Amino acid sequence: MKPRRTGKGSKTTAPILDKARTVEGTTKILNNMFQHALRRGDYMMALFMALSTASMARAQDLLRLRVRDLRGLKAGEVMNYHNHKSGKTQSIVVDDAILLSFRHWVAQRELQDHDFLFTGRFDGQAAHVSTLSNRLKHYAGREGVDPARIGTHSMRKTSAWLRRQRGADIFTISKSLGHSHVAVTQVYLGHAESENVALQRNYPILNPHGNDKP
């Protein structure tokens, strides 16, 4: 069964960034959001944050996961999921944040192996994308981020942005996101033409003067 989806697509969502657009500030915001969800006992949301930041997976793909897909795995082991847009199998490296929130969530709801990992309140069906999106807006808003353009896709964009800022190769990021072309990833990461101009000005390659410095 497909997860229930409402709301607008990824083009209207923005990454979750601090005002200065720094790696340190953005990482702090994400960690604060995760810790606040844990303190509130909102373990489903904590698990979504942990899985989406680790994998850069679409919410629609994560909502198809079952409890059995994650149960029994240890930190450092790999969980596979199906990217329904690309048709490919992709991987999530399980980390401590995923395991912690998973243990709390399964215990809280007494979930069984066949249950959806992200389940609705009472009907046993997969949770709504809008439910995750609205909760994410709440946690982002607490950190001073404008919630108007925040949605589940924001986690995917933020994770990709952070990895790029930390030096990850854009081709690797593009493959992890399941994009068909790197150009799509460049737009996704907000690679504007002004940045391209600045890159050319700040890092010239050929030297017409014949010395070591351009």
C-alpha positions in Angstrom: 0.0 0.0 0.0 1.3 3.5 -0.9 1.7 6.0 2.0 -0.8 8.7 2.0 0.5 12.0 0.6 -0.8 15.5 0.8 0.8 18.9 0.4 3.1 20.5 -2.1 6.1 19.0 -3.8 9.8 19.5 -3.1 10.1 22.6 -5.3 8.3 24.6 -2.6 10.3 23.4 0.4 13.6 24.8 1.6 16.5 23.3 3.6 16.7 23.9 7.3 19.6 26.3 7.6 20.8 28.7 10.3 20.6 32.4 9.3 24.3 32.5 8.5 24.1 29.4 6.4 26.9 27.7 8.3 27.6 24.0 8.7 28.1 24.4 12.5 24.9 26.4 13.0 22.8 24.1 10.8 24.1 21.0 12.5 23.3 22.4 15.9 19.7 23.2 14.7 19.2 19.6 13.5 20.5 18.2 16.7 18.4 20.5 18.8 15.3 19.4 16.9 16.2 15.7 17.3 16.8 16.1 21.1 13.6 18.0 21.6 11.6 15.3 19.9 13.2 12.7 22.2 12.4 14.8 25.3 8.8 15.2 24.2 8.5 11.5 23.7 7.8 12.1 20.0 9.8 9.1 19.1 8.3 8.6 15.6 9.4 12.1 14.7 12.8 11.5 16.2 13.2 8.3 14.1 12.1 10.1 10.9 14.7 12.8 11.5 17.4 10.2 12.2 16.6 8.1 9.1 16.2 11.1 6.7 19.4 12.8 7.8 21.4 9.6 7.5 20.0 8.5 4.2 18.6 11.6 2.3 15.7 9.3 1.4 12.3 10.7 0.4 9.6 10.6 3.0 7.4 8.5 0.7 10.1 5.8 0.6 10.7 5.8 4.4 6.9 5.6 5.0 6.9 2.2 3.1 9.3 0.6 5.6 8.2 -2.0 8.0 9.5 -2.6 11.6 11.1 -5.8 10.4 13.3 -3.8 8.0 15.2 -2.3 11.0 14.7 -4.7 13.8 17.8 -6.6 14.9 20.3 -4.4 13.0 23.3 -2.9 14.9 25.1 0.4 14.4 27.2 0.4 11.3 25.1 -2.3 9.6 23.1 -1.5 6.4 19.4 -1.4 5.8 18.1 -1.4 2.2 15.1 0.4 0.9 13.4 0.8 -2.4 13.6 4.2 -4.1 10.3 4.1 -5.9 11.0 7.1 -8.1 14.3 5.7 -9.6 13.3 2.0 -9.1 16.7 1.3 -7.5 17.6 -0.3 -4.2 19.4 2.1 -1.9 21.1 1.7 1.5 20.9 3.4 4.9 23.8 2.9 7.3 22.2 2.4 10.7 23.7 4.7 13.4 23.1 5.3 17.1 20.5 8.0 16.6 18.4 5.7 14.5 18.7 2.8 17.0 17.9 5.0 20.0 14.7 6.5 18.5 13.7 3.1 17.0 13.9 1.3 20.4 11.8 4.0 22.1 9.3 4.2 19.3 8.7 0.4 19.0 8.3 0.1 22.8 6.0 3.1 23.0 3.6 1.7 20.4 4.3 -2.0 20.9 4.9 -2.4 17.2 5.2 -5.8 15.6 7.5 -6.9 12.7 4.7 -6.5 10.1 3.7 -3.0 11.2 4.6 0.0 9.2 7.6 1.7 10.8 5.8 5.0 10.6 2.3 4.1 11.5 -0.9 6.2 12.0 -2.5 6.6 15.3 -5.0 3.7 15.4 -5.7 2.3 12.0 -2.4 0.6 11.5 -1.8 2.3 8.1 1.3 4.3 7.2 1.4 7.8 8.6 0.5 10.8 6.5 3.3 12.8 4.9 1.4 15.8 6.2 1.7 14.6 9.8 5.4 14.4 9.6 5.6 17.7 7.7 3.5 19.6 10.3 5.6 18.2 13.2 8.8 19.1 11.4 7.5 22.7 11.0 6.9 22.8 14.8 10.5 21.7 15.7 12.1 23.9 13.1 10.1 26.9 14.2 11.3 26.4 17.8 14.9 26.9 16.4 14.1 30.2 14.7 13.6 28.7 11.3 10.6 30.1 9.3 8.3 27.1 9.1 6.4 28.4 6.0 8.6 26.5 3.5 9.6 23.6 5.7 8.4 20.1 4.9 9.6 16.5 4.9 11.7 17.2 1.8 13.6 19.8 3.9 15.4 17.1 5.7 16.6 15.6 2.4 17.8 18.9 1.1 19.5 19.9 4.4 21.4 16.6 4.6 22.5 16.9 1.0 23.6 20.5 1.6 25.6 19.6 4.7 27.4 16.8 2.9 28.3 19.1 0.0 29.5 21.8 2.4 31.7 19.2 4.2 33.4 18.3 0.9 31.4 15.4 -0.4 31.6 14.9 -4.2 28.5 16.2 -5.9 28.3 13.1 -8.1 28.1 10.9 -5.1 25.5 13.1 -3.5 23.5 13.0 -6.8 23.6 9.2 -6.8 22.6 9.0 -3.1 19.6 11.3 -3.8 18.6 9.1 -6.8 18.8 12.0 -9.2 19.1 11.2 -12.9 21.5 14.1 -13.7 24.0 16.1 -11.7 22.3 19.3 -13.0 19.2 18.4 -11.0 21.4 18.1 -7.9 23.0 21.4 -8.5 19.5 23.1 -8.6 18.5 21.0 -5.6 21.4 22.4 -3.6 20.7 25.9 -4.6 23.7 26.3 -6.9 22.8 29.7 -8.4 24.5 31.3 -11.4 25.8 34.0 -9.1 27.7 31.3 -7.2 29.1 30.1 -10.5 30.4 33.6 -11.4 31.9 34.0 -7.9 33.7 30.6 -8.3 35.2 31.7 -11.6 36.4 35.0 -10.2 37.8 33.6 -7.0 39.5 30.5 -8.4 41.1 31.3 -11.8 43.1 28.5 -13.4 45.1 29.8 -16.4 47.8 32.5 -15.8 48.4 34.8 -18.7 51.4 36.5 -16.9 53.7 33.5 -16.9 54.3 33.2 -13.2 53.1 30.8 -10.5 50.2 33.0 -9.4 47.2 33.8 -11.6 
